[in-house]
Amino acid sequence: MQATVHRFDPATHTGSVLRDDGVELPFDAAAFGASGLRLLRPGQRLTVEVADDRVTALRIVGVGGGQPIR
């Protein structure tokens, strides 16, 4: 599903996203770490995977299949 970064703490690598329906979902450092990303900014569009109302994976929209960005 698509979402927008709502908050991101670069020190803890935790934050939250807003789904397109306005529901806020948190993500933890493990979800961010597995993404291969280095930083997120509020307003950035992402593709997210969700389980039990928590984000389990983050990817930048349009960047293939969850490959780490280096």
Helices and strands as residue ranges (DSSP letters): E 2-9, E 14-19, E 24-27, H 29-35, E 45-51, E 54-60, G 64-66
